Structures are given as C-alpha cells and as structure tokens.
Amino acid sequence: MKKILIIAIIVAAFSIAGGLPSAAQTKVPINVKGADSMWGRVRSLALLYMKDHPQVDIAVSANSLVDEGMKALIAGETDVAMASRKITAQESEAAKAKGLQLDEHVVGYGGIVIITDQENPVNELSIEQVRKVFTGEIVNWKDINGKDQAITVFKSGEKHPGTLLFVESDILGGVPITKSAITLPDFPVIIKKVPETAGSIAYARMRDPFPGPASRIKLLKIRKDEHSLPVRASRETIGDGTYPLRRPYYLYTAATAGKDVRSFVDFVASKGWQEPKLTHQW
C-alpha cells in the first residue's frame, strides 16, 4: 500500500512540474510562413482545419514576404511556405544544394486587374496591348483607341515582390516594367492614386479593397488576343479560367513532410474556391 502511495505521489509531482506531457504539449506544431497576401485566407483555413484536427497547432506568420518563406523552408525553419509566385531558379538551386526536394501545391487562383481612371474612354485591352503599355512600347493612349494623352504607369514597390515578379514574368513575358513607371509603396496607395491621375494605368489584385460604385476607378476588360471577346475580372471568370490574367497561389513543402503537414496542405487546396463566406479571398 505504501509503495502504491509513493508511486502516486511521484506521478503527481512529475505532472505538476511538467515532467509528464499534457495534451497541449503533445500537439503537432505546423509552422507556415511566406507571402503576406496569402496570410488572411491560409490563417482562416488553418482555424477551420484545427477545429476538426485538435492534434495539430498551426501557426501562420503575418507580415512576411514570399522570399522569406521560401528561405525559411529551405533552411528547415518552417514546414510550409506561402508563395504568390512560382519558386525561382535560385531557390531551386539552394534547395538542391542542401539535398532538399520541394513539393509544389497549387491551392487557389487570384486575378490581376488592370485599372485606369474613369474618364479614360478605353474600356478594354488585349494582353499584347497590356504588355506593350507596361514595357513602354506604347506611351500614348491614342495608339490603343484612346485620346491623345500620355500614359502614366504605376507599379507596386518592394512590399509586394511576388505580384511584381508575376506581372513581369508571366504577363510581360520576362520583360521588366518600363523605367518610366512610378513606384508606389502598396496597392491601397495605387488604388487611391489612379483616379487622381488622368491617363494613368496600373495593375492590382482582384482581392484588393476597391471603393464602391461611385469610384472613379475603371477596371479594364481583357482580351486573350485580338480575336477573343473581352472579359471582365470576377470571382466567376477567374475561377473558370475565362479571365486571362489569372494568377496561381502556391504552398511549398519538403517532399519528406509529415502526414499532418500534407493533410493540412491538401485541405487548403480542396477549399480553394469552396468557402465563399471566408472574409479573405486569394
């Protein structure tokens, strides 16, 4: 009897001192880091996932950049990297140098919208015309069915490197945006500046908060080529692929990631367009 009592006291002492793991201590941690533009939706989905999977504890870092997320993944400092563009050649080489194989997961699509001021008579552009405007080949609206007015190009700054890289690599065919473009710090500033600047043009993300119907911003319809019909960006046209400036979002993991990490990533991918009530969109 004394022996049983002594064992019970020892077990209780270990529990109080933290010697025996509690339920919280046995949770599997999953760290997610990278593109801040993906933070809201990935975090919302992480909260949903944890409701049905109490064995995991998912931490989604805010205020980070895609470059930082990829660097952390390659260094083994995070389990999942959020990327608003594909892995770069340099990142692939860095992973290869460490003997690390990375898996790419497309988890949703967003749209890049082309905006101008409401007074501009131009309502649509082809992708080729977009390319020529943003690379500086076309510098006057009269050359694309507009009035005789110089084109002012705005672009995003270092706060959105993934978006800038996608625009230059995927939309402009690897050609940099014209040197005459005016760099603004973020998309809220761009959205404010465009209607204040006659003859201006810029790109933004579909998910950015645009003003209401009274706004002086015009979203241009986009044609895939000169023979295609112009398509306006919407959740529906981005989802079905008819809007041509569609942008994929990725999660990257190590090929050796555990089953809990893989399960969470599969969950995010499966909810790419199935949770319309979520506050945050791609």
ABEGO torsion letter per residue (X at the ends): XAAAAAAAAAAAAAAAAGABBBAAAABBBBBBBEBAAAAAAAAAAAAAAAAABAABBBBBBBGBBAAAAAAAAAAGABABBBBABBBBAAAAAAAAAAGBBBBBBBAEBBBBBBBBBAABABABBBAAAAAAAAAGABABAAAAGBBBBBBBBBBBBAABAAAAAAAAAAAAGGBBBBAABBBBABAAAAAAAAAABBGBBBBBBAABBBBBAABABBBBBBBABAABBBBBBBAAAAAAGABABBBBBBBBBBAABBAAAAAAAAAAAAAAAABAABABBX
